Amino acid sequence: MTREHLDRLLEQALLADDHASLARKLDDLAQSYDSGEVSRAAILMLAAEEWRQAGQAVRALTSFQSAIEDGGEVAVDPRAGIADTLFELDRADEARELIEVIRCDDGVNTATVLTVAETLVAYGDLPAAHEWATRGALSGQKGTGEHSALLRTRYRIRVDLGLPEDELDELIS
């Protein structure tokens, strides 16, 4: 499986507005997948996001959990997707507990920090989102697209919180 092949599948689903069908295809693909340019876990993450787009959050949780169990390389920690989905299912306490577990892990990448911060913003916890974004901005690899996105997200959170600009806000390019 190549990234190009996955991009074509995603494009077809967007054009057809048929996320459930794509989610099923991705789940099926992951079950029979041996190896390729993309990890099985990454395919399962895509399936989970498609299940969410199709309004099937419980099935998304299953795909996210399968990505964790697979252990393959992914851009964003699947637990961040699980937390977001738990919020969607009105299971905020579980989502916050999982976010705390992620926070305690060493080596959380910038993409995961950004995802958690955006989730917290979406569900109205601006102070926690600010904490996540600040932590990620300070520890993330500067000069990357993800770091820039995190700085922009942090800035928007600070504006919403009514906070003045600071030295990290000045790094936004």
N, C-alpha and C positions, 0 to 999 in steps of 0.2 A: 504494500500500500504506500503510495506516495502522497505528499502534501497536495500535489496537483489533482490527484484523483479525489481526495477528500474535498478540496475546494470546489470541484465540479459537482459533487453530490450536494454540498451545501447550497451552491448556486441554484441547482435544480429545485431544491426544496423551497428556497426563498421565492423563486418564480412561481411555483405551484402553490405556495402557501400551505404546504402539507408537512408540518413538522413531525407529526406522529409517524407517518410513513418513513421519513428519514431516520427517526429514532429507532424504529424497528430494524431498518437496514443496518444501521450502525451497531446495534446490539447483536444482530446476527453475524455481522462481519467480525466483531470482537470475539465471538464464540469460536469461530473457525480460524482465527488469525494466528499465524506462527511468528512471522517477523517481517520487518520492512522499515521504511524510512520513518514511520510514525509508530510509537509504542501502542500496545493494546490498551494501556491505561488512558492514553490520550484519546483514543477512539471512544472509550467508555465515557470519558468526560464530555466529548461532543454529543454522545447519545443522551447523557443526562441533561445537557442544556436544551437539546431538542425536545425531550420529554417535558421540560419546564415550559418551553414555548408552546407546546401542545396542550398545556393545562393539566398535565399529569404529574404533579409534584411527587407523589408517592413512588411512581416508577422512576423518577429522576433520582430519588434517594437511593434506590437499588443500584442504579448505574454508577452513582458516585461511590457507593460502598464497594462495588466491584472494582472500580479503579484503584481504591485504596488497597484492596486485597491483592490486586495484580502487582502493585508496587513498581510499575514501569514509570518511565520519565514523563512528567507532565509539566506544563508551564505554571500552573496554579495548583496549590495543594487542594485535593478533592474535598478536604474537610471544610474549606471556605465555601464551596458550593453547597455542601450539606447544611452549613449554618444558614446560608441565605435561604435555602429551601425550607428549613425549619421555621424561619421567620414567616415565610410565605404561608406555612401551614398553621400559623398562630401558636407555635411552640417556642415562644421567645426565650423562656428560661433555658431550654435545652440548647438553643442557638448560642446564647451567651456563655453557657458552660463550655461548649465546644470552642468558641472563640478564645476563651481563657486558656484552654488546653493548647491551642495553636500559639498563643502569645508566649507561653512558657517554653516552647520549643526553641532551640538554638537554630540559627540558619534559615529562618523564614525568609523566602525570597521576596523581592520587591513586588512582583506580580501578585503574590498572595496577600501582601500587606495592602496593596491598592484595592484588591477585591474585597477584603474585610472592611476597609475604611468606607468604600462605596456602599456596601451592604448596611453598615451602621448608619450612614447618612440616609439611605432609603427608608430605614425603619425608625428614623427620628432621634437617634442617639448621637447628636453632634459632638458632645464632649468626648465620648469614647472614640468616635471617628477621628477627631482631632489628635487624640493621643496616638492612635495607630498611624495616622499619616505623618505625624512629627517623628515618631520612632523610625518609620521607614525612610523618611527623607534624610535623617541623620545617618542611618546605617546603610542605605542603598548605594549601589554603584552609580556614581555621578556621571552625567553625560549620556545616559541611556534614555531611550524613549519612555521606558516604564518609570524611571526616576522623574523625568519631566512631567509625566502624567500625574504622578503622585504629588509633586509640588503644586501643580495646578489644582488638584482636588483639595489639597490642604489649604490652599489660598481661598478657594470657594467656601470651605468650612469656616475658616477664620472670618471671612466677610459675614457669613450667616450668624456667627457667634458675636459679631460686633467687636472683634479684636483688631488692634492696630497691626500694621505691617511690621514684620520683623526681618532679621537677616536671611532667613530661609526664603521668605517671599521675594527677596531681591534676586534670588537665583533663577527665578522663572524667566525663560527666554522666549 
